[in-house]
């Protein structure tokens, strides 16, 4: 009889386990309106490492840990204009720890 009482408890434990796998988010880079460049010193040469450092620092200041960082180009996203808010076509792919969906969306990222 005891084994029948434990089965619902076991099933409830399994249902309560949280998914801890990382989440992948995207961000469409703009000409000059991205938050991580605010108050940034002028940079002569922008390398991928420097770019990742600025984005990761910005996210970490917002309590989001970056697990991976990649930039791709998508011509369907690019806008032909020179305003700061215009999209360049570069799409950031950022993997972050689980549980930060709301925060990432507040910061302008999407899935």
KAGI-V816954 format. One record per residue. N is the residue number from 1. OMEGA is omega in whole degrees, -180 to 180 (999 if undefined). Layout:
N_OMEGA, N_OMEGA
//
This chain:
1_-178, 2_-179, 3_178, 4_177, 5_-178, 6_-178, 7_178, 8_178, 9_178, 10_179, 11_178, 12_178, 13_179, 14_-179, 15_-178, 16_179, 17_-179, 18_175, 19_-178, 20_179, 21_-178, 22_179, 23_180, 24_-180, 25_-180, 26_176, 27_178, 28_-178, 29_177, 30_-180, 31_179, 32_-177, 33_-179, 34_-172, 35_-177, 36_177, 37_178, 38_-179, 39_178, 40_177, 41_178, 42_-179, 43_179, 44_-178, 45_-180, 46_177, 47_178, 48_180, 49_178, 50_178, 51_180, 52_-179, 53_-180, 54_-179, 55_-180, 56_179, 57_178, 58_-179, 59_179, 60_175, 61_176, 62_176, 63_177, 64_180, 65_179, 66_179, 67_176, 68_-175, 69_179, 70_177, 71_175, 72_177, 73_179, 74_-176, 75_179, 76_179, 77_-175, 78_177, 79_180, 80_176, 81_-175, 82_180, 83_-178, 84_-176, 85_-180, 86_-178, 87_-176, 88_-175, 89_175, 90_-180, 91_177, 92_175, 93_-174, 94_177, 95_-178, 96_180, 97_-179, 98_175, 99_-178, 100_-177, 101_-178, 102_-178, 103_-179, 104_178, 105_177, 106_-179, 107_175, 108_178, 109_179, 110_180, 111_999
//
